[in-house]
Amino acid sequence: VIIVLKTTSYKMSRIINLRKWRATINLRKKGEMFFGQLPMLEYIHLNPGCNQNDIASVMSFSRAAISKGIGKLTAKELVVREISLNDSREYCLHLTEKGESAYQMFRNCCDEVEALTYKGISESDIKTFESTLDRMLANLEEENYSRRNLEMLIKKHKKD
């Protein structure tokens, strides 16, 4: 019998949840923002002119969740939707000036949590750990699973 609370997978999941919780607390202290909005803001920051499908294809969120999230970011005037020059049915996403400021605030909150996460751990140990995680990902990401979000994987499984 495996005791779930002692497994590596449980510990990794717990670390992820605690990091999200701490980042959320930091974000809520500084404004009306939520941790789940950061990945979308960050993606748009790094890929100006992207669309909602682009975001959904690289994140573990459904297209409906992305649409709802972008709607909230638009309502907060952090993101603007502009009609694509290539396809009038498609919208390109850009951060507003307010969105860029919010992104930087988010980034700072997450950097604080990142520093706390690795406090007291040597650079060598971090590199070894990252190498181990890379191997674990490679083990799980076969050709059919690589770079696909959860929604895409479920659809593929239903087809097979």
N, C-alpha and C positions, 0 to 999 in steps of 0.2 A: 504494500500500500504506500503510495506516494503522498506525503503530507504537502498539500498544495501551497501552504504558506512559506515553505522553505525552497521552493523551486526557483530556478533562475528566471523562468518566464514570469512568475508571480512578482518577483523583485523588480524586474524590468517594467512591468505594468504599473507597479506601485510607484516607482520613480517617475514614470510619465505622468501619472495622476497627481502626485505631489507637486511636480514642476508646474503643471497646469493650474493647480489650486493656488500656489504661491504667485504665479504670474497674474492670475485673475484678481487676487487680493491687491497686488500692486497696481493693476490697471484700474480697479474700482476706486482706489484711493485717489487716483489722478483724474477721474472723469467717468463718463457714462459709456464706457467701452467694455467689450467682452473678449475673452481670449480667442474664441472661435473666429472673430473678425480679423485677427492678425494675419493668418495665412493668406486670406484674400487680399488684404491691403499690401502685404509683402509681395505677392505674385504680381499685382498690378504695378507696384513700385518698380519691380525688376523687369516687367514686360509691358511697358506702356503701349496701349492700343490693342491689348489682348481682348478676347471675348469670354463670355461665361463658359462656353464649351471648353476653351483652353484650360480654364481654371479647374473645371470638373474632371478633365482628363488626367490631371496630375495630383489631385487631392482625393482623399477618401471621403468625399461628400457627394451626395446625389446632385444631379443638375437642378432639381427642385430646391434643395437646400442652398445651393450657390445662388440661384435666382432670388430667393428670399433674403439671403445675406447681402447681396448686391443692392437689393431694394432698400434695405435698412441703411447701408452705407451711403446710398444716394440721398435718402431722406435726411441724413445727418450732414449732407453736403460735403462728404469726404471723397466721393467718387462721382464722376460725370459719365454719362453714356452719350456717345456720338455715333451717328449713323456712319457705317463703313463706306468708304469710297469705292470699295470693290464689290460690295453686296449690300443693297439698300435694306435687306431683311435682317441684317446683322448689326449689332452695336459694338463699338470699340470702347474700352474702358480706360479711363485716365484718373489719376488722383488729382484732386483740387489742391490748392495751396494749403487749405485746412487739412486735407487728407495727408499731405506730405508731413505736416507737423504732427498729426496724430500717429502716423507711421513711425516717426522718429521717437515719439514718446513710448509707443509700444515696444520698439526695438530696445530702448533703454531699460524698460521694465524686464524684458526677457534676458537682457545681458546681465542684470543683477541676479536673476535666478540661475543663469548659467554659471556665474562666478561662485555662487553659493554651492551649486551642485558639485563643482570640481575642487572646492576648497580642501586643501591638505593632500591633494592627489598630484603626484609628480607628472611632468610632461611625458615621461617615458611610459608610465602606467596608462595614461590617457591614450597614447598612440597604440599601445598593445590592445587595450580595450576596443578602440575603434577598428583595429584590424580584425579582431575576433567578431565584432558585429558585422563587418563587411563579409566575412566568410559565412556567417549565419544567414545573412540576406541572400548571398549567392546560392546557398543550399536551398532556400525557400523560393527564390525567384527563378523558376525555370523560364524558358522562352515565353510560355503562355501566360506567365504571371508578372513578368517584369513591366514596370511603369504603368500598371493598371490600377485604377482605384477600386474600392470594394463593389460599387455598383456595376462596373464593367465586368468584374470577375463573376458576380452572381448571374448576370445576363449570359455570359459565356457558358457557365455551368448548366444553366437551364437549356441552352441550345444543344449541348453535347449529350 
